[in-house]
Every structure is written in structure tokens, then in C-alpha cells.
Amino acid sequence: MFEFSWPWCFVLLPLPWLLSRFMPLKQQGQLRLRIPGFAKLGLNNQAVQQHSRKVSLLEWAVWVSLVVAIANPTWLDEPITLPNEGRDIMLAVDLSGSMTEQDMEYRNNQYVDRLTMVKAVLSDFIEQRQGDRLGLILFGDTAFLQTPLTRDVKTVSQMLSEAQIGLVGRATAIGDALGLSVKRFANKDESNRIVVLLTDGQNTAGNLDPEDALLLAREEGIKVYTIGVGSDSKRGFSLFNMGGMSGGNLDESLLKRIAEQTGGLYFRAKDVAGLQQIYQELDKLEPISSDEQTFRPQISLFYIPLLVALGLISIAMLVSFIRQFKQES
């Protein structure tokens, strides 16, 4: 579809006629389009009259082209529907030393460490979050923001795959992780704000007490889903605990309290299948509801009539120069 951005500019079209009607002749001559060499062409009276008509038509063509350019003709493409359903999800992943324990059954009695399992399953969850904005927080002795909220889910997945045990220490700062998640949600009230906090231990480090972080999350209206990772078996092997830590060090009471008081849920992941089922449940979260939004790409075409005006002036000047050259030769 074609339209003008400023159609009111067309009121300027009769301006030259109004000037010629009410302005003294001497001042009119100062405003007219002047083409070099007209005074030296040596034309007779009839030729001068014909030439004057041509100049007048040329002036009007240039003026109309300039007014059209000022009105900014614009081409509107077909409407494009924008995604309006989405959530802001902050993923907080534990990188403490106990995440190296190999007690998570992957398939056919094959066991992998907890972090490897989390990466494998969480990566699939991330890549399916089209329309959502995801962020990634990693925590150990403290918590730090690895990826701010973004719709670039591939980058979030890549950052998770590159995470390593010990990157932020070997303890577990649950309070810092939750507090940082709340902070990163500031000024984002337009969407559902969700934290998925995944840990296999209890709060043993950090500057912020988990209870204080919980209070902040409640005040901000942020929903927290907590996931406790770890098998109940004692078969695990860890570089930091030769006998295996199993799920005995998991502070389930804290994780349940955080989830319940923020309107979320607590899940226990004892194996790969269990974690996959948890993410399927999280996938059913209600998206934000809003009216459908559309966008129409706009292409400004003001340069076309502007080039026409410049082209007419250039042609007139060229013709005048040629005529003057012939007269002098």
C-alpha cells in the first residue's frame, strides 16, 4: 500500500501562484528558477515568449516534485505478526563441586555426573523456548550473570555448554543466585517472570541469606521453580567425595519453601528421565496474554521525486549551456 507520511504538505502546491499573484514583479524575479545563459541567448520576442512558457512549466514540475518529496511518499508492505506470547525465564545452575558426582543414570545403567546430565537435558529445554527470553546465572561460592535475558536461545545454550565445575568456586550460594535473579528482573513487569533454580546441595556460601532472597522474590512477585538434583543411591563417585554424596546433602525443605512462598513448585530430579519430565511440566507454564501485535515494514520513497526535481534542473542547465555554446561559436 502507498501513502504519504505528511499529506498536509500538499497545501504548499499553490504557493508559487500566490506569490505571482500578490508579490511585486521585482521580487517575483528574485524567487524564480534561474538557469544560467538565458539572458545571452539572443532570442526574438516570439522565441522569448515560447521559452518563457517552457521555463514556467519546468519551474512548476520542479516545485511539484519537491512538494511530493517533502510529503514523504512511503510504501507499506504486508503486515507481519509479531510474537506476543512469551516469558522471562532466568535459569540459575549450580556449579558446586558436588555436581561432579556420577550418580545420574543416563541410559542402560550408564551413569554420568550431575552437571553433564543437566547440560544435556537443559539444552533441549532452552532450544524449545522460542518466543521466551532466557537468562543464565551460574553459582558456586557466589553467583554471576553468564547471559542476560535474551531471545537468542542458541547463545544461552552455548554458554551453558561451556560452564565448568569450579568456575565460580566449589561451595553453594543459593541465596546469592536467587537474589541476583531477582535483581536482573528489575523493570520487566510486562511479562511472566520466572526463576528456575537448580541445585544439588544446601546453602554453604554467599553474601545473601536464602531467606532474605526469598523475601525479595516475594516482594517482586517473581515465581520460583526449584529443582533438587541427585540420586538416592550411594553409588556415586566424586572427585570431592570418594564415597559419593547421593542426595543426602540436598536441602529440600529450603527449596520447597522457596517454591511454595513464591507460587512455584519444587521438583526432585533423580535421573535423566525425571529431569526431562520436570521440564515438560515447566513447559506448560501459562504465557502472558496480550493483544496480537502487527508490524508493517515501511520503505520511504522521498528520494524519487527529489531526484526527479534535481534531474529536471540538471537537464535545463545542460540545455541552456549547449545553446549558449552554440550562440558564442
N, C-alpha and C positions, 0 to 999 in steps of 0.2 A: 504494500500500500504506500501511496505517495502523499506527503503532506508538507506544509511549511511550518517551521518552528515559530516564526513571528509573522503571521499573515498581516498584522496591523501595519507592517512596513509599506504595504501597497498604497497607503494613503499618501505616500510621497510621490507617486507617479505623476500627478498633475502639477507638481511644484515648478517645473520649467515654464509651463504655460502661464501659471500665476505670476511668475517673475516677469515674463514678457508682457503680461497684461498691465501690471501695476508699477513696474520699475522703470525709471527713466532710461532712455535709449543708450546714453553714455555708459551707465552702469551695467546694462544688459550685455554690451560688448565685452566688458571685462569678465563676465561669467561664462561666455560662450566657449565651446571647444575650439581651441586654436590649433590649426595644422600648419606647420612651417611651409612657407613658399607660396601660399595662396595670393599674397599681395603682389607677387612678382610674376604671375603667370601671363599678364598682358591680355586678358580676355576681353572681348567686346561685351556690350550691355546684355545681349541675349544670352551669351555664354555665361556671363556672371550670374544672371537670374537662374539658369539651369543648375549652375554649380552651387548656388546658394540653397536651392531645394535639396540637392544631394547632401550637402553638409548638414542641413536641418534634419533630414531623415537619419543620417548617420549619428547625429547627436542624440536623437530620440532612441535609436537602437542601443547605443551605449548606455544611456540613462536607464532604460528598461532592464537591461542586463544587470546593471549594478544594483537596482532595487530588488530584483529577483534574488541576487546573491545575498543581499542583506537579510532578506526574509528567510534565508537558510532552508532551501528545499532538502527534504530528508526522505529516504526510503526506509520503510519499516518491513522487516522480514516477518515470516510466520512466527506466532507466539511459541515460546519454549517454556514448558512447565518445569519449575524448579523443585527440587526435593524439599518437602516441608516437614517430613516426619523424621525425627532423629533424637538422639540422646547424647548427653555429655557424660562419658564414662571414663573415670580415672582408675587405671589399674595399678595397684600397689603390690609389688612382688618381693618376697623375702629372699635375700641373698646371703643369709647367715650360714655359718659353717655346717650346720646340721642338714642343709639341703643337699649335701653330697651323699647322704645315706642311701644305699641301694636297696630299698625295701618296697619299691613300687613295681608290681607285676605288669609287664607291658603286654606280652602275648606268649603263649605256650611255655609258661613257667620261666620266662626270661624276665630278669629284674634289672631295672635301671635306677639311677639316682633320682631324687625328687625334682631337682631342677631340670634335668633332661626331660622328664615326663611333663612338667609344667610347660616348658617351651613348646613341646610337640603339640600338646592339646590346646594351649592358649593361642598359639599361632593360627590355628584353624578358626578359633573363635574371633580373633582380630580381623582376619581376612573376610569374614562374613558380615562385618559391621558397616556395610555400605550405607551411607546416609547419616551415620553417627560420627561424633567427634570423640576421638580417643586420646588419652594421655597416658604416660608411663612413668611411674615412680619406683625406684629401686631403693631398698633399705637394708641396712645391716647395723653397724654401730650408730649410724644416723640415716637420714633419708635425703635423697636428692632427686630433682626432676630430670629424668632422662629425655623425655619428649613432652612438650606442652600439648594442650588439646589441639587436635588437627583432624581433618578428614583424610589425610594421607595415611591410610591404614598400612600401606606397604612399608613406610618408614618406621612406624611403630613396631611392626613385626620384625623388621631388620634390627632395630635397637634391642629388642628383647632377645633375639638370637645371639647377639654379641655380648650379652650380660654374662659375667663370670663370678663365681664364688670368691669372696674376699674383696670385691671391687669397692665396697663401702664398709669393710670390716666384717667380723665374724659373729658379732652379737646380734640382738634382735630389738630394734627400736620401733615397736608397734605404734606408740604414741606419736613419735615424730612423723611416721608415714601417714597416719590419719590426719594429723594437724597440717602437714604440707598439702595433702589432697584438698582439705577444706579451703586453704589459702588460695590454691590455684583455681577454685571455683568462684572467686570473688567477681562480682558484676556480671554474672552469667545466669540471670534469673529467667531467661526466655525459654529454657529447656529443662527437661528432667536432668537432675544432677545426681549421678550415681558413682559410688566408690565400690570397687571390687578389691577387697584386701585379702591377700593370700599369704599364709604363714604356716610354719610347722613347729613353732615354739611359743615362748612366752616373753613378755617384755623384760629385757635384761639390760637395756641401754637407752640412750637418747636423752634429750633435754626436756621433753614434754611428757607428762604423765598421761597414760591412756585415758583415764577418767576425765582429765581436762580436755583432751582432744575429742572425746565423746560429747562433752558439753558443747564444744564449738560446733560440731557437726549437727547436733540437735537444734541449736540456735539458728543455724544457716538453712535448716530444712533439707539437709543432704542425706540421701538414703544410702546406707552402707550394707553391702553383702559381704559376709566374711566366709572364708574357706579355710578349714583346717586340713593340712596335708600330712599324711603319714600313715603307715600301715600299723596294725595292732600286733604284728608278728615281731619276734626278736631276731629275725634272720638278717637284718640289715647290716651293711658294712659301711663304715665311715672313716675317713682319714683322721677325723677329730674324735671319734669314739669307736674303738675297735669292736666293742660288743654290740653296736647298733643301738640307736636311740628310740626306735619304734615311734609310737605316738604318745609315749608317756609324758614327755615334756610339753605337750600341747596344752595351752591354757584355754580350754574350751569354754569355761564359764565366762571369761572376759570376751571372747569372740561372740558368744551367744548374746551377752548383754549389749555389746555394741550394735549388733544386728537388730535386736528387738527394740531398743530405745530409739533407733533411727528409722524404723519402719521397714527394715530389710529382713534378710533371712540368713541363717547360719547353715553351712553345708560341711560335710565331712568327706574328704576325698581319700580313700584308702587304696585305690588303684586307678589305672588309666580309665577303665570303663566308668568308674564312679565320677571322675572329674569330667568326662565327656557328658555325662548325664546332667551334671551341675550346670554346665554351660548351656545345655539345651533348655534348662529351666530359666536361666538368665536371659535367654533369647526371647522369652515370652513377655518380657517387661513391657508395660504399656508405653507406646511412644507419645510424644507431645501431640496435641491436637491443635491444628490451626487451619485457617482457610488456605485453599490452594493458591500458590503464587505463580505468576507467569512473567516472563521477560521477553520483550520484543527487541531483537538486535536492530540498532539504528545505524544507517550509513548516511553521513552528511554529504550533500552534493553541491554545496555553495560554490565550490571551485569551478564548476562547469560554466555557469553564467558569468562568473568573474573572468574566466579565460576567454569567453566569447567577447566580452567588452574589451579586454586587452588586445585580442586579435583584431577586432574592428579598428581600434585606434592605430595598431601597427600597420594594418593594410592601408589605411588612409594616409598615414605618414609616408609609407613607401611609394604610393601612387603620386603623392604630391612631390616627393623627391625626384621621381622619374620625370615628371612633367617639367619641373624646374630645370633639370639637367638638359632636357631637350630644348627648352627655350634658350638657355645660355649657349648651347652648342650651335 
